[in-house]
Amino acid sequence: MTSRTPRDSRLRLVRNRPMATARRPAVNRGSRPAPRPPEGTPPPSELARQARAGLTGAVAIAHWAAAEHGAPGALSDEAAARAAAALGVSEREVRSDWDRARLIGLIEHHAGTTRPGWRLQAWDRDDSAVLRGWVALLDAWSLACPAPETAEPTAVAEVVEAVPQLLSLLQLSAGPVQISALLDMLRQRVAELRTERCEVPQEATEPREPADGAGDAASAVGADDSKEAEDAEDAATLEGLLDWALDALWSVGALTVREEPEDGPEGPEGAGSAADDAKGDGREAELTALGNWAVWVKLEQICVAAQSPAGNIEQPAADMLRGCAGLTPGPARAEYRAWLAARPVGSAVTELIDAARGDDALLRGLAFEALRVVGAPAEPHVRAVVDESCLRPYALLWLAEHEGADPDEALDALTREEATWLWVDTAAAISDHGESPLLVRHLESAVQGTVPALLAEVRAVGHPRTVQVLVALAAAHPDPALAKAVRRAAFQVHTGGA
């Protein structure tokens, strides 16, 4: 029995568009007037000039790498010596500037070599590119100035996560803040982080045998002495790591640290505490104009997100991405920025990649859209997951776009098999969250020219959702003959046939 309607099983090739960037119904978010920066903030042109002045070394090493026509991806001792001789600086400065140029996006790694990034080409003419590059360096301050090798990694991670609160205090204070106040806030924030992780003191979990008399009293005194020693050691550790954090933020140009004036404020409000007098630490910290502007921008992003009905800023990555699934790309990127601004960049990137590893294909695409907002600081994390099959196509597209490829041409970075895997994964996202007509239109975006060729390669690619995708496509397609062929392919995959 044949249909009266002529059919053509050939596919019409259209430009592939990632699911996360496809247009979605706009959400009514209401209008909000553009906030004004704090009084006294220099104009963007002056902020960009200050950023350029502080990054001359990174720009110089980037130009040197560009002149080398393919400098090695990792700076060898021989290359560092040549760069130091050419630029008239020490090898230590060369390595520091090299790391900063990578974090800013002035140089990019590709196929084992280093080449100029797009930001280097725009450095002298685009103030916004300069400011975004400097903010990327600020976000990666702990990478630009690594922690002491003797520091415990857990304590370093706690301090890195607490620094945004310290920067917020400095910005809201609109002036110098005593180091003692920053240390008190650091201790409070670290204690909160440990409470959130439900860390229980060891002595609370150890069984205690009943005792009496002098032995019990001696045991109690010994426990108290041990706890005091641990508290003192922890306080010294935090104090040292605070000095490291302040030095790192000073090195990127975010703040200054100076001695408190001798005729400083007196009385209960301005005088240092007894702990200050004991330590003799009369220093105070203050944000630079660049640091004050950058922290204000992040706080504004947090305020914008806090006004959204979903409250995405407080959610874990997976829930935040689900909350953004119904937004158009512009508002979604604003939500990503606000969510990222409220977290250390390293832990935020890790959380996004963990969300991408889940079973929800839509979250996978949205997670990499959020990583595009992160930019250069996410590059090492993205490269680290290139060999994971479920993330490989997304990671390769991200890296291609990060290295300057046009989004419409980035698909050239994928093999045919990887492009087919991505097609199935996107179809799974549509099947779970979209409508039937969208799934039918997605059929036209395949790289194959005919339905039989598509089905053959889909069967061979081994995506775990292949059967469900083909069944959903067969149910949605209006052409009975094509739907029958798709159902037959689904059955063959299900039974393991050819």
N, C-alpha and C positions, 0 to 999 in steps of 0.2 A: 504494500500500500504506500503510495507516494503522496506528498503534500502538493497542494495547488500553488504554493508560493515558492518561486525559485529561490535557491539558497546558494551561498558562496561561503565555503569554509575557510577562505583565506582571511588572515588577520590584517587589519589596517594598522600600520606602524605609526605610533604617535610618540612624542617626546615623553620619556618616562619622568614622572614627578614623584618624589618621595611622599609617602603617605602623611608624614608629619607636617609637610609644607602645603598639602592640598587645602583648598579653601573650605572652611567649615562655617556654620552659622555663627554670626557674631553674637557675643553676649553683651547685653546692655550693662555697661559698667559705670555709666554716669560720667559727666565731665568734671575735671578737677583742674583748676588753674595751675599753670606751671609755677612751681615754688621758686622763690628767689634765694640765692645763696646768702650766707650770713653777711652782715654789714662789714665792710672792710675787705671782703674777698676780692682779689685782683681779677680783672677780666680774663677770659680764656687765653687770649693772646699772650698776656704776661705770664700766666701759669705755664703755658707751653714753653715760653722762653726759659723759665726757671728749670723746667724738666730737661730741656735740651742742654742747658749749662751743666746739669748734674750728670749727664749721660754721655759726655763727649768721648770718654774712653771706650764705652761700648760701641758708639758709632764708628770710632776710628778702627777698632778691630773688625767690625762688620765690613767696612770698606776694604780693609786689608784682605779679608777672606774673599770678597768679591773679585779683587785683583788677582788672587791666586788661581782663579778659574777651576774651582773644584777642590777647595781645602778639605783635608780629611775630616770625617764626621766627629771623631774624638781628637782633641788637640794633643798631639804627641809632644814629647820633650823637644824634638828637633824643630817641629813647627812652632812651638812656643818660643824657642830661642830665635828663630828667624823673625817672628812677629815682634819680639822685644827689640831686636836690633833695628828693624824697620821703623818702629814707632818711638824708639828712644825711651822705653819704660822697662821696668823689671819683669821677669817672667811671672812672678806672683801677680802683678797687676794685669798682665796679659790674660792669665787664667781667670781672674776675677771678672774682667771685662768681657771675656768670652762667654762665661756663664750668664752674665747679665744680658748680653746681646741675644742669647738663645731665649731667655725668659721673656724678654720684651717682644721678640718676634722679628728682630733685625736680621737674624740669620736662621736658616731652616736646614734640617738634615733631610737628605733624600738619596736613597740608594747608596749609602755609605759615604757620601760626600756632603759638604756644606755649601749652600748657595744663598745669595741675598734674599731676604724676605720682602714681601710687598711693602711692609712698613718702612723699610730702609729707603725705598724709592719715593715714599710720600713724606719722609721725615722733615725735609726743609720747607715743605709747602702746605702740609695738612696739620693744623694745630690739634684737631680732634684725634688724629692717629697718634700723635705724640702723647697726648694725655691718656689715651687708652693703653698705650704701651707702658707708661709710667705706673698706671693703676695695676697692670698685670704684674709689674715688678713688685709693687707694694703687696699684692696678694701672695706673692711667692717669697716674701722677705726671709722666711726660714730656710729657703733653698739658696738664696743669694748670699746668706751668711750662716753656714751650717752651725749647729750646736756643738759645744765642746765634745770631743770623743769620749771623755770620761763620764758624761752625763747619762743618766738612765733613760732609755727611750720612752718609757711610760711617763716619766716626769716631763720630758721634753714635749710629748704630745699634749699633755694637760696644759702646759704653758701656752703652746701654740693655739689651742682652742680657747684659752682665756684672753688672749691679746685683743680680740675685737672689743671686748667689754672695756678694757683699759683705754683703747683708742676712743671709744664713745665717751668715756669720762673726760678725757682730755679735750674732746671737741665741745662737749656741753659746758665745760668749765670756762671756755673762752679765755683762757689765760694759763699761766704756769700752775702745775700741780706738784706738790711735794712727792718725792720718791716714796716716802713712808706711806702716803695715802694709796699710791699705786700698789705697793707691796701688800697692804691690808686687803685691797680689793682682789688681788691675785690669790691670796690665801682663801678668801671667802669663795671665789669662783672655783678653785681647785677642790675645796671641800664639797661644793655642790655637785661637781662632776663625779666625785667619788661616791657621793650619796646616790646619784642617779644610776651608777653602775652597781649599786647595792653592795659595796665593799664592806665587809664585816671585819672589825679588828680581830687579829688572830687570838688574842686572849679571851674573846667572847665565845669562840668556838671550841677551845681546848677544854676537855673535862677537868674539873677541879676536885681533888679529893678533900674530904672534910678534914679539918685540922683544928686544933685549939691551942690556947696558951701562947707561949713565946714563939713557937714555930709558926703559928698563923700570923702573928704580928710581923715576924721577920720576912715571911713570904709577901705580905702586903707591902712592906717597905721596899723590898726588892722589885716588886712589880711596878710600884710608883717610880722608882729610880729608872727602871728600864723604859717606861713610857716617856718620862721627861727627856731621856737621852734621845729616843726616837723622834720626839717632837722637835728637839733642838736641831737634830740632823736634818729633818724635813724642812725646817725654817731656813737653815743655811742653804739647802739645795734650791729652794724657791728664790731666795735672795740672789744667788748666783745666776740662776736662769733668767731672772728679771733683768739683771745687768746685761746678759747676753741679748735678750730681746730688745732692750733699749739701744744697745750698740748696733744691732742689725737694722732697726728702724731708722736710726741716725744715719747709717751708711747708705740707705736708699733715699734719704732726704725727706723722711716723713716727720721727724721731730728733732728737737735740740735738747740737750741736757747741760745744765749749768749750775754753778754753785748759787745757793740762795743768798741774796744781798744781806750784808751785815745789819743794815738798818731795816730788815724785813718786818713784816707784821708781828705784833705782839698781842698777848692776851689769848683767851680761850679759842678764838676763831683762827688766828693766824699762827700761833706758836706751834712749834713741833711738839710731838708727844714725848713722854719720858723715854720711850723706846728709841726715838730719834736722838735724844741727848746721849743715851747709852751708846748708840752706834756711832754718833758723831756724823751722821749722813745729812748734810745740809743741802743736798742737791734737789733740783726741781726740773721737771720736764715740761715742754710746751710744743704743740704741733707747729710745723711750718705752714706757710700759706698753702702749699701743695697738699700737705697732709690733712689740714683742716678742711680743704675743699673735698678731697677724696672721701674722708670719713662722713662728711655731711651728705654727699651723694648717696653713699650706702645707707645711711639712716633714712633718707628720703625714700629710697627704694623699699626699705622695710615698712615704712609708714604706708606707702601705697598698697603693698601686699596685705598689710593688716586690715585695710578697709574692705578687702574683697570678702564676699559672703562666705566663701569656702574656707578662709583662713589657712591658705596653703603654706604660709611661711612656717607654721609650727608643725607641719606634717613631715613624716619621713619621705624619702625620695619617691617611693612608689605611689603613695597617696597623693603627693604633690603633682606628680605627672598625670594621675587620673583626674585630678581637679582641673588640670589645664587642657585635657583632651578636647573639651568643647569650645575652646577659644580659638580665634584666628591667630595667625603667626605673630602679629605685633603684640597684642596683649599677652600672649603666652610667653614671649621673650621677656616682657616686663616682669612676669611672675617668676621666671627662671632667675633673672638678675636679683630680685628681692630675696628669693630663697637662698641663693648663693651668697649674698651679702651678709646673711645672718650666720654663716658657717665658715670655718677655716676651709680654704680652697682644697686642700688635700683630702680631708675627710668627706667633703661634699662630692668630689669627683669619684672617690671610692664608693660612696653610697649610690651614686647614679649608675655606675657600672654594675654594681650588685643588682640593682633594679632591672637593668638590661638583660641580665642572665636569667631572669625568671621565665615563666611560661607564656606571659602575655606579650604577643608580638607588637602590639600598639605601644606599650611602655618601652620596648626596645628602641623603636624609632624616635619616640619623644625624648628618651634619655640622651640619645646622641644629638638631638636638637639642643638640649640644654648644655651638652658639652661644647657645642659650637659657641655658645655664649661665654663659656669659660675661656676658650682660646688657648694660648700658648701653654699656660700651666698644666693643661690636661694632656698635652702631647705625650709625655712619658707613659702615662697610664693607658692611653689609647694604644700606643705601640706595643705595650705589654700584653694586650689581649688579641692581637692580630691572629694568633694561631688558634684561638678558640672558635670552633666552627660556627656557633650561633651568632658570634659577634663579628666575625671576620669581614663580611661585606660592609657592614656599617662602619667598622674601624677604617677600612681602606678608603671608603668614600670620605670620611672625616679627614683623614690624613691628606687625601688629594686636594680637598678644598682648602685645608689649612696651608698647604704648600702653594696655593695660588691658582688652582684649577677652577674654571667656571663650573658652577653647580650642574649646568646642563651637560657639561663634557666630562664630569667626574666619573661617570659610569664606565669610561674607557679604562679606568684603573682596575676594573673587575674582569675576570675571565668569564666565558660564557656560562660555565657551571655556577660560579659565584653569583652572576646576575640572575640565573634561574632560581637559585636558592633564595635570593632576596625577593624575587617575584612571589614565590610561594609564601614567604614569611609575611610580606605585605598583604597578600590575599587572606592569610590567616587573621591578620588584624582587622581587615574589612569584614570578614565573616563573623568575627566576635563582636564588633562594635559598630559596623556600618550597615548600609541598606543594600538590598539585592541589586538594584540598578548600578550602584557603585562597583559591586563585584563584577558585573558584566562589563562595565567600562574598563575595569582593570585588566580584563582579558586582552584588550587591544594594546596595552602597553608592553606586552612581552616582546623580547628581542627576537623570538622566532617568527618566521614568516607565515606558517600555517598551523592549524590546530593539531594535526598529527605530529608535527615536529615538536611543538610545545609539549604535548602529552608524553612523547617519548623521553624528552629531557627532564620533565618533571618527575617521571617515574624513576629515572636514573639518579637524580640528585640526592635522594635519601632524606628529605626533610621530614621530621617526625609528624608534621601536621598535613602531609600530602593527601591522605585519604579524606580527612575532614574537609579540606579545601576543595577537592574535586567533587565531593558529594554536594557541598553547598553551591558550587558553581553550576553543577548539573540541575539542581533544583531551581536556581535563579534564572538560567538562560531561557529565553523564549523560543529558541530554535529546537524542535524535538530531536532532529537528527544529530545536531551537535551535542545536545544534552545526553543523548544515548551513548555517543562515543566517549564522553567524559565519564559517565557512570561505569562504562566498561573498563576504562582506565583505572578508576577508583577500585573496582573489584579486583583487577589484576594486581594492583599494589597491595591490597588487603590480603590476598591469597598467596602473594609472593611469586606470581606468574610473570611472564615476559610481557 
